[in-house]
Amino acid sequence: MILLGLDPGLGTTGWGLIRAEGNRLSHLANGQLKTDAKAPLPRRLAHLDAMLAALIADHAPQAAAVEEVFVNSNPQTTLKLAHARGVAIAAAARAGLDVGEYAPRLVKKAVVGTGTAEKAQVHAMVSRLLPGVKIAGADAADALAVAICHAHHLASARALR
């Protein structure tokens, strides 16, 4: 199964594609989708939506997972993140994908073993779990971590059935 992990952000949305075969995971691709900070919000959201639709069409994942919003000290930043997250979920759902949603602490726990892991620890574990991966940036590393978390949760759900 090909899984798409997304770390949404209005300025930069990280994405990562992995293949899950039983307990075996392999890296397929990763990257970052960027919007123009000078463009009006509606245009940025539309551009993000178009880039996600193209990404999904190009790679044909069977499922997607998105990191949940964490509350920032700045409410405006939280709202912008929520807008980007909504676009990511809508783009995946429009393509017919089931979408998993995971809190950042749960993603960290699934990848590193502790929900309080630092970004550098997550990046290091993603590199270890997906040997040979060249990660396009911090947002892409987070997106790959979300995909890995989703793969683990899907495997657990299958085992329980």
NUDOVEX-516294 format. One line per field, with one value per residue (C-alpha): residue number from 1; residue in three letters; x, y, z. Coordinates in steps of 0.05 Angstrom, whole numbers. Layout:
BEGIN
seq <- (NUM	...)
type <- (Ala	...)
c1 <- (X	...)
c2 <- (Y	...)
c3 <- (Z	...)
# end
This chain:
BEGIN
seq <- (1	2	3	4	5	6	7	8	9	10	11	12	13	14	15	16	17	18	19	20	21	22	23	24	25	26	27	28	29	30	31	32	33	34	35	36	37	38	39	40	41	42	43	44	45	46	47	48	49	50	51	52	53	54	55	56	57	58	59	60	61	62	63	64	65	66	67	68	69	70	71	72	73	74	75	76	77	78	79	80	81	82	83	84	85	86	87	88	89	90	91	92	93	94	95	96	97	98	99	100	101	102	103	104	105	106	107	108	109	110	111	112	113	114	115	116	117	118	119	120	121	122	123	124	125	126	127	128	129	130	131	132	133	134	135	136	137	138	139	140	141	142	143	144	145	146	147	148	149	150	151	152	153	154	155	156	157	158	159	160	161)
type <- (Met	Ile	Leu	Leu	Gly	Leu	Asp	Pro	Gly	Leu	Gly	Thr	Thr	Gly	Trp	Gly	Leu	Ile	Arg	Ala	Glu	Gly	Asn	Arg	Leu	Ser	His	Leu	Ala	Asn	Gly	Gln	Leu	Lys	Thr	Asp	Ala	Lys	Ala	Pro	Leu	Pro	Arg	Arg	Leu	Ala	His	Leu	Asp	Ala	Met	Leu	Ala	Ala	Leu	Ile	Ala	Asp	His	Ala	Pro	Gln	Ala	Ala	Ala	Val	Glu	Glu	Val	Phe	Val	Asn	Ser	Asn	Pro	Gln	Thr	Thr	Leu	Lys	Leu	Ala	His	Ala	Arg	Gly	Val	Ala	Ile	Ala	Ala	Ala	Ala	Arg	Ala	Gly	Leu	Asp	Val	Gly	Glu	Tyr	Ala	Pro	Arg	Leu	Val	Lys	Lys	Ala	Val	Val	Gly	Thr	Gly	Thr	Ala	Glu	Lys	Ala	Gln	Val	His	Ala	Met	Val	Ser	Arg	Leu	Leu	Pro	Gly	Val	Lys	Ile	Ala	Gly	Ala	Asp	Ala	Ala	Asp	Ala	Leu	Ala	Val	Ala	Ile	Cys	His	Ala	His	His	Leu	Ala	Ser	Ala	Arg	Ala	Leu	Arg)
c1 <- (0	25	14	18	38	26	53	9	30	9	79	107	70	115	96	124	105	121	104	80	84	65	115	165	167	204	212	183	188	184	185	156	100	109	62	79	76	58	-3	-73	-96	-149	-98	-48	-100	-121	-49	-36	-99	-76	-6	-35	-84	-26	17	-39	-53	21	33	-35	-31	-83	-89	-66	-50	-47	-17	-67	-63	-24	-41	12	19	-2	-76	-65	-11	-57	-113	-67	-44	-116	-133	-76	-95	-167	-142	-98	-155	-203	-154	-142	-216	-234	-187	-225	-171	-185	-149	-118	-106	-52	-31	43	57	28	70	133	116	104	170	217	184	169	118	167	220	256	251	323	307	246	289	343	292	258	327	338	270	275	348	379	325	346	298	279	274	244	172	184	215	154	109	147	139	64	62	102	55	-5	28	38	-34	-61	-19	-44	-116	-107	-76	-135	-185)
c2 <- (0	69	120	196	233	308	361	420	491	553	572	502	436	375	311	240	177	108	37	-8	-83	-117	-90	-69	4	35	106	127	203	266	341	408	448	523	581	654	692	756	726	735	677	650	647	612	560	548	539	490	452	448	424	370	347	340	303	254	244	232	181	148	134	88	128	192	218	290	318	351	425	443	509	563	623	666	653	679	627	572	595	595	525	503	531	492	430	435	441	380	338	362	347	276	264	290	239	184	171	153	204	188	246	243	290	311	275	210	216	226	168	122	140	155	120	183	238	291	277	336	349	325	258	249	266	216	160	172	165	100	71	89	72	113	167	238	283	348	387	389	391	331	293	308	285	219	210	220	167	119	131	117	53	28	44	10	-52	-54	-47	-105	-148	-135	-156)
c3 <- (0	-18	38	33	95	99	147	128	130	92	73	66	66	73	38	40	4	31	12	68	56	121	172	118	99	40	17	-50	-51	-9	-17	1	-31	-22	-31	-43	23	-14	-48	-17	27	-21	-78	-32	-11	-84	-105	-48	-68	-141	-121	-75	-129	-178	-127	-112	-187	-202	-146	-135	-60	-30	35	67	136	161	224	270	287	349	383	374	419	359	341	270	258	284	238	177	194	202	133	101	139	114	42	52	80	26	-31	-5	7	-62	-91	-54	-2	70	113	181	229	283	338	335	401	373	310	352	396	336	303	361	420	460	448	472	419	387	312	303	335	290	228	251	262	195	163	201	186	112	94	38	41	21	59	25	90	160	135	89	148	190	132	126	201	194	139	182	240	195	169	240	259	197	212	284	261	212	266	313	260)
# end
